[in-house]
């Protein structure tokens, strides 16, 4: 059998390493809080609905909705029981069910019979898994082994945040250094898995981290200058009331700024590094200054569209808030001066600084890395 090319073998090896790291992170448990005592969970079909106790005030529903459901899986599959759906009056949290719908039910078991059941929302896990499967399949079909590594990197990033970053913050670790360390880890794994274990990957990682460090510095400076604090984020105050009084919410807010922009920064750095790599491959005798100038020219073109990326991403998630301000007829000066709006402006603009500067950073690093002619077999 003909041996696999070195680059392909290296790609598969790197994919296996990421898969191993994902498994290790999945098994890791650093959460400082003991697991909440919960019962069994099961899909359930709503067979009857009792809305007699529900109180309706305009569009807000409160009190309890009583359901009769049939369990569709689990140790009590096929059995029926009564379920209480507690309505709090908050539309972003409440769900109102009808007969024939499939919901998630949490319940206990006594003498082989389900009891004390609570509704936990429409059952969505199957469709979420379907979306993930389609996403991974499409990525692999389009990009091959690179798509496989990108999929694993996606899972790895989610696990790093969920299994490392969030628990470490609750354990009292400083948010900014911890965030920078984990962003460096994510950037290293993602850029080297997509860009490869070569000068293109190294240029992407170095340029990305320079952009992230600049974003972090600006976030620290302007957060203090604008007199902002971390409590402007949703659920931050609730987190303090949950017993974590020593959390540094402002530092967590700052960390969220450079973490949120790191993905776009990596994207732009990869574009520049890949362009610099292709230029050197096509013109191996190109000089340092000319190579750098070509990379900056590509960077200018990409920055023209990337500068609106964070604006559209962040502002679109607050459409309802802006609509409320407009509906109330508030003047623009009041809106822009509000702390939570100022926090989003800071998020957008400081993140965009990182995007703008990562192009020259990456081009400069790549130009020096590719100063010598590429040797055969490592041109990718």
Buried (B, 14 or more C-beta within 10 A) or exposed (E): EEEEEEBEEBBBEBBEBBBEBBEEBEEEEEEEEEEEEEBBBBBBBBEEBEBEEBEEEEEEBBBBBBBBBBBBEBEBEEBBBBBEBEBEEEEEEBBEBEEEBBBBBBBBBEEEEBEBBBBBEEBEEEEEEEEEEEEBEEBBEEBEBBBBBBBBBBBBBEBBEBBBBEBBBBEEBBBBEBBBBBBBBBBBBBBBBBBBBBBBBBBBBBBBBBBBBBBBBBBBEBBEEEEBBBBBBEEBEEBBEEEBEEBBBBBBBBBBBBBBBBBBBBBBBBBBBBBBBBBBEEEEEBEEEEBBEBBBEBBEEBBEEBEEBBBEBBBEEBEEBEEEBEEEEEEEEEBEEBEEBBBBBBBBEBBBBBBBBBBBBBBBBBBBBBEEEBEEEEBB
